[in-house]
Amino acid sequence: MALFSRVSGSVGLITLQNPPVNALSAAVRQGIVDSVKRALSDPEVKSVVICGENGVFCGGADIKEFGGNMSGPPLIPMIHAIEAANKPVVAAIEGSALGGGLELALGCHYRIAHSKARLGLPEVSLGLLPAAGGTQRLPRLIGVPAALDLITTGRHITAAEALQLGIVDQVTKQSTVNAAVNFALNVAEKPLDARRISTFPCPHSSDLDALFEEAMQKVQKSARGAIAPVACVQAVRAAATQPYNQGMEREKELMATLFTSGQARALQYCFFAQRAVGKWRMPNGACWDTSKPRPVHKVAVIGLGTMGRGILVALAQTGLSVVAVETQEMQLMEAKQAVSGMLERGAKRRGVVPTLHNITYSQNIKSVAEVDLVIEAVFEDMALKEKVFQQLSAVCKPGTFLCTNTSALDIDHLASQTGNPELVVGMHFFAPAHVMKLLEVVYGPRSSPQAVATAMHLGKKMGKIGVAVGNCRGFVGNRMLKPYIEQAFFLLEEGGTPEKIDQALEEFGFPMGVFKMSDLSGLDIGWRVRKGDGLAESSAASQQSPRIRDGRRYSPLGDLLCEQGRFGQKTGHGWYQYDKPGSQLARSDPWLHSFLEGYRAQHGLVARRIDQQEVLERCLYVLINEGFRILEDGIASGPEDIDIIYVFGYGWPRHRGGPMFYAGMVGLAKVLERLEHYHQAHPDVPYLQPCSLLRRLVASGSPPVNTWKEVIKKVRSQL
Ligand SMILES: CCCCCCCCCCCCC/C=C/C(=O)SCCNC(=O)CCNC(=O)[C@H](O)C(C)(C)COP(=O)(O)OP(=O)(O)OC[C@H]1O[C@@H](n2cnc3c(N)ncnc32)[C@H](O)[C@@H]1OP(=O)(O)O
């Protein structure tokens, strides 16, 4: 709702009240409409201030309403009525003015912002556009290029930038409402014609066609296949080329297409899923609101390879005091230099002072004795990690949390190396660790809820999206990746090429196909794991058929490439060729194609044409199938956890909502039917065998993804 009061004698104060972000729900819109009417009809009121309760102006339209029947007064006429008012209306912006919240403010005649406020039109990230006049008013106020930038990226800007762009009229460090009320008193009798943004001409640049062409290319490149950024460009173009009313018609038309699209549903699902994963729950019932994190003041990072350096940078940027331990002198010197450079560049970008002084470097593990939490980031080798954990257990003060940055190793086994296994959790960062948002927080059977809460809390402080998951080989992300990569290898054997398979995945929306990704991360990583598992023995040494392991189909293609020293980008050759080692531009490699032909001939395989649909179905449905197994096993507590892991850690296109949401969009029955089909064709590939949870969900009518948790609970209780 919205509360009306009269302050300072003649100012009508309208306060939006809808905690926590004063979203424009039907009740709030009704409250604003009623309050504006009251203010305009009250002769004592000479000017009006609109503000939000609890230090937040407005987080925009109520996203929860989008899925249901939209009732209450519509936003557009409400904003028009404010703009048309014959008394000045001032927006007092504290906290956030986002989406519909900023559009409401743009309908006001003046805008005063607190210096810490954030403003933006983030609708594009929800698969929408600012359809309450935002695409028409903002370009008229700040010009086409700046408006295009804000509307197509959805980025939040500071009050200082908003002032510089001309979005706000004044920035204050004091009480924003007091400043706005004083401002409203001053402008009470002033003419308003020049303050109604919808009447402004749109500032024209010299070559509009080139400007929009460039903007269109940019959004098509950065958001492969996403429709909202394209619609945003089209709507701003209407502002630049048409009168306001026609532009509003175009905005409405484009919004109608977006509003009911699958992409908007997927992106809005992601918005809520991202928040849901913060409300973690362990199988024993311990959860985020009953388990409080322990304060962490001092942290240590052990091992300053690539991952350790990234983790160190992310930690130092939080302002925490960090002890960085690297036993190899040379590596320590290099790391020191690299980390300082990363911190300096990051600070320059953000316009802050680099936090170099927070870090103490050491070659001695004993220097972690006084820290509250350790993140071990040594080489991915169990024997080495065991040793480090034994040492940590001996040198750390009692109660220190011991975290391991591992992408697959057994957390419980490492915990067993310590005197206090309840203090041990996994913190699986993604490379580069100071950039990538995802953090898998992995609890073993003995990890305490407090250890999980502390790791999740620290992750949040580091700017990460933490997802708490159970302990199993590869946890959630890498466990699902294994069958996906395996299918890609099989497709190569059957007639595919890295180029065609990657193209199908990239057109689906991944920034990189599976083979380009493998070249980037290094083929030797998987090779080492397969060797450790006894899979990648060279065929000469092995007694088994090169294409079968333990009765299951196996493709040795990756191993054969590694045997040739083809490790990907770093060696200049992998699934593609590169100009030189370390270069990034992948080019098709004739050697690889003749190698594949020779391999097929050697194993009596006849290449067939594999279409895009088969690539997607086999690679993605097998990954989804493993996702269902993960849910069934209780490794992830709900589909949201898996989807957020894939969107933020593995490049799954956000506008497709994550693998589990996508399965729901495709139709669970269809996914099941295709898995059955492929499993029949490849009975020696267990990953293709549909998981029983998927069967049960289909049998119970394929309920929507947000209700799966209930079905899963029942399935688990029956198992
Ligand atoms: C048939 C065709 C018809 C077509 C016609 C359609 C007509 C429709 C016309 C309508 C035109 C609409 C145009 C405007 C659209 C919009 O405004 S869309 C919304 C845009 N706003 C946003 O994207 C902002 C989203 N929120 C945030 O970014 C952050 O929440 C925040 C405001 C910056 C605050 O961050 P923080 O303090 O970290 O809190 P959070 O944890 O993120 O959020 C707290 C809780 O609040 C919930 N929430 C936040 N924003 C909204 C919202 N806009 N609506 C609903 N709920 C919101 C969030 O989910 C959290 O909830 P809990 O997890 O339950 O606590």
The ligand as a Gaussian input file, in Angstrom:
#p B3LYP/6-31G(d) Opt

LIG

0 1
 C       -0.694000     -10.542000     -22.713000
 C        0.427000      -9.578000     -22.698000
 C        0.238000      -8.519000     -21.700000
 C        1.468000      -7.681000     -21.628000
 C        1.243000      -6.524000     -20.801000
 C        2.026000      -6.555000     -19.569000
 C        1.676000      -5.383000     -18.761000
 C        2.658000      -5.226000     -17.681000
 C        3.103000      -3.823000     -17.674000
 C        3.959000      -3.660000     -16.539000
 C        5.144000      -2.855000     -16.916000
 C        6.153000      -3.275000     -16.022000
 C        7.443000      -2.584000     -16.309000
 C        8.289000      -2.758000     -15.143000
 C        8.809000      -3.942000     -14.887000
 C        9.600000      -4.130000     -13.675000
 O        9.767000      -3.283000     -12.847000
 S       10.258000      -5.655000     -13.467000
 C       11.136000      -5.514000     -11.943000
 C       12.386000      -4.758000     -12.114000
 N       13.115000      -4.737000     -10.870000
 C       14.105000      -5.557000     -10.615000
 O       14.497000      -6.358000     -11.428000
 C       14.731000      -5.453000      -9.259000
 C       14.772000      -6.785000      -8.619000
 N       15.276000      -6.745000      -7.269000
 C       16.587000      -6.586000      -7.005000
 O       17.428000      -6.422000      -7.858000
 C       16.979000      -6.682000      -5.566000
 O       15.987000      -7.394000      -4.901000
 C       17.184000      -5.325000      -4.884000
 C       15.980000      -4.422000      -5.036000
 C       18.438000      -4.640000      -5.449000
 C       17.406000      -5.576000      -3.370000
 O       18.482000      -6.488000      -3.205000
 P       18.723000      -7.208000      -1.798000
 O       18.661000      -6.213000      -0.730000
 O       19.949000      -8.021000      -1.952000
 O       17.473000      -8.150000      -1.560000
 P       17.015000      -9.443000      -2.334000
 O       17.426000     -10.634000      -1.560000
 O       17.400000      -9.386000      -3.756000
 O       15.434000      -9.288000      -2.293000
 C       14.730000      -9.332000      -1.060000
 C       13.393000      -9.967000      -1.309000
 O       12.624000      -9.117000      -2.158000
 C       12.150000      -9.856000      -3.287000
 N       12.080000      -8.941000      -4.420000
 C       13.039000      -8.100000      -4.810000
 N       12.609000      -7.385000      -5.854000
 C       11.363000      -7.771000      -6.115000
 C       10.368000      -7.382000      -7.083000
 N       10.602000      -6.427000      -7.980000
 N        9.195000      -8.016000      -7.060000
 C        8.927000      -8.978000      -6.141000
 N        9.803000      -9.382000      -5.198000
 C       11.006000      -8.782000      -5.190000
 C       13.173000     -10.956000      -3.459000
 O       12.632000     -12.020000      -4.168000
 C       13.508000     -11.318000      -2.028000
 O       12.454000     -12.118000      -1.588000
 P       12.703000     -13.268000      -0.508000
 O       13.777000     -14.131000      -1.080000
 O       11.404000     -13.946000      -0.393000
 O       13.149000     -12.567000       0.718000

